[in-house]
Amino acid sequence: MVFWEGYVSDDVMGTFAPIVVYWLYAGFYQLLPRLDRYRLHTEKEEEQKNLVTLSTVVKGVLLQQLVQATVAQVLFLVTAQASLLGVPVQPSIPVQILQVFMAMLVMDTWQYFVHRYMHHNKFLYRHIHSQHHRLVVPYAVGALYNHPLEGLLLDTFGGAMSFLITGMTPRTAVFFFCFAVIKTIDDHCGLWLPGNIFHMFFQNNTAYHDIHHQLQGSKYNYSQPFFSVWDRMLGTYMPYSLVTRRQGGLEARPLKD
């Protein structure tokens, strides 16, 4: 039993709930006071290093979400028509938890190798992936600021594969996709807040991904959004230390030259 039952279908929720969650959660971070002592970059760094305006970022994210919503509707429609029963039976909670965990592994695997290839292929990096790295200093609203083709390949296809391979129902997918969106936003928020549950349970976190956005870390820490397994296994993990800056705030400092 879910709160939207009887109002909208699971397919519709799976399509639009992640979009609503994105703007609510990212908006929450954007509306927070500066909290300079918990920031990984100063306001001056954000203004000087970022190569794109907030309005452009918002437009880019909306475009990507439009594509994602279209693909999601097609995906749910196809799977619904392929079901002999028409309405999928919701499995037990333990089975759903296992499906979500497996979906996390599938998404991580897909995104690691596609993301890494986009960095090593000069054409793809210059014309596609570099758009995301225009945000040298990441912030929450820009978590899904990508070239539309990258958004389709990395996020949309990655989500579709996670959904199809694990066999989760559209209802389970609502929770998984919303969780993935929240985690991605948190990884780009630029804040190291005390008590952040994601920092407690995931080594792939805000500071981890901030290293990747730095020049010396651009060929490291490709893993996203959940685990750091592939980076560690394939030698692309860059360790870091979190230090306090003299002028205030924090810095994720790479430990490799």
N, C-alpha and C positions, 0 to 999 in steps of 0.2 A: 504494500500500500504506500503510495507516494502522494504528495500534496497536490500534484497536477492531474491526478487520475480523475477522469470525468470531465476535465476542462480542455486539455489538449492531449494529443497523442504523444507517445514516447518518441516517435520519429521527429515530431516538431520540436520537442524539448531538446533532443539530441543535436538538432541543427542550430537552434537559437540560444539555448541556455549558456553555452560557452562564450558567445558573443556578449551577452548581458553580464556574465560574470567577469569577463575581461575588463569592461569599462567600469564596473563597480569597484573591482579590486585595484586596478591600475589608478582609477580616480581617487581611491582612498590614499594611495601613496602620494599622488600628486598634490593632494590637499593637506598633507601633513605639514606642520611647521618645518623649518629648515633642518633642525636636529643635527647641526654641524658636527657634533662630537661623535656621531655614529656614521658619518658619511665617508665613503671610500675615496671621494674626490671633492675638491672644493668647488664652490659656485663659480669661481674664476676659471678653473679648469674646464668646467662644463661649458661655459660661454666661449672660451677660446678654442677648445679642441673639437667640439662637435661641428660637423660640416653641414648640418641640415636644421631647419627651424621646426619648432613644435607643430605648427600648422601643417607642414609638409609631412611630418611623421604621422599625424592623425589621419590625413587623407590616404597615406600609404597603407595604414593598418585597416582602414575601412574598405579599401579596395581588396585587400587580401581576404578579409572576412566575407565579402560578397562572393568571392570565388569559392571559399570553403563552404559556405552555406549551400551554394548550388550543387557542389559535389556531394555534400552530405545528404541532401535530399534525394539525389539520384541513387546513392549507395543504399540508403534505407529502403527506397522504393524497390530496388532490384532484389534485396535480401528478403523483403516481405513477400514479393511475388514468387520467390524461390521456395518459400516455406510451405510445406504441405498443409500445415495446420492454419496458416494465415496469421494467427496470433502466437508468438513464441511463448513457451512456458518458462517462467522465471526460475532459474535454479536456486539451490539453497545458498545461504550467505557464505559458507566456507568455499563453495564452488565459485561464487562471484569474486571473492577475495583472491582466489587463485588465478582467475581469469584476468583480473586487474593487474596482478603482479606480472603475469606472463605478458600482458599488453605493454607494461612498462619496459620489459626487456626487449620486446619486438621494436618498440618505438626508439629506444636507445640505440639498438643495433643499426636500424635504418638511418637514423639521423647522424650517427657517428660517421659512417662510411660516406654518405652523401656530402655531409658537411666537410669532412676532410678532403674529399676529392675537389670540392669547390675552392678550397684553398690552394691545392697543388696544381690545378689546371688554370693557367694564367688567363686564358680567355674567359672561363666561367667566373673567375674571381673579379676580373676587371669589369665585366659587363653585367654581372648578376650579384654575386655575393658581397662585393664591395659596398653595395647600398646599405646593407645592415651595419657595416663597420664605419659608416659615416657618423654613427654614434660612438665615438671613441670613449666617451663617458656615458655609459648606459643609464637609462632611467625607465621607470615602470611602463609608461604609456608606449614606449618604443620597443617593448619586448618582441612584438610581432611586426616590426618595421622591416620588411624585406622586399626585394624585387618580387613582383607577382609570380614569376616562374619559380623562384626559389620557394615561395610560400606554398605553391602547388606541389613541388617535388618533395620538399623537406617536411612540411607540417601536414598538409592535406593527405598526401599519399601515405605518409608515416602513420597518421591516425587511421586511415582506411585499412592499412595492412594490420594494424593492431586489432582492429575490430573484427576483421574477417578471419585472421589466423586463430584467434582465441575463441571464436564462436560466441562471444558475449551477445546478449540481447540488446536492443536499442535502449532499454531502461538502464541496464548496467553501463552502457556507453555514455549516458548522460553524466553519470558520476565520474567516470574515467576521464572524459574529455574536459570536464570542468576542473578536475584536479590537475590535469596536465597544463591547463591554461594558468591556473593559480601558481603552480610551481615555476613555470616559465617567466611569469611576471616577477616573482620573487627573486629569481636569478638575475634579473636586469634592474632591480630597484635601486641599486647603488647604496643601500643602507645595511649596516651590520647591527641590527637591533638586538638587545639582550632578550633572551627568552624566545627567540624565533624558533619555532618547532622544526622548520626545515633545516636550520643550521645544526640542530641536534641529531637529526636522523639521516641527513644526506650529506656526504662529503662533496657532492656536486652542488654547490650553493652560490650565493651572491659573490663571494670573494673568488671562488674557483673560476667562475665565468668572467669575472672582471679581469683576471689574468689574461684570458684569451683575447680580450679587447685591447690589451696593451701591445705595443709594438713588439717587445721581446717575447711575448707569449702568443703571437698570432699563429704559430705553427704547433701549438700545444693546447691541451685542454679542450679538445673538440667535443667531448661527450656532452650530451644534453638530452632531455632535461633532468633525468633522475640520478643515474649512477655514474661512477668514474671507471667502470670495469674495463672498457675497451682502451681507454687512454693508458691505464696501468699495464695491460697485457701487451700492447703494441708499441710501448715506448714513447708515447706522446703526452705523458703526464708531466706537468711542471709543478713541483712543490712550491710552496710560498709560505711566507710568515706574515701575520697580521700585526702591524706595528702602529704605534701612536705617533702621529706627526707633531712636530714642534709647534706648528701654527694651529693645531687642533684637528680633531678628526682622526680617521684611521687610514691606513694604506695597506693594500695587499701587495707585498713585495716579492717578486720572483726570486727563487734561490738558485737558479741556473743563469750562467752568463749568456 
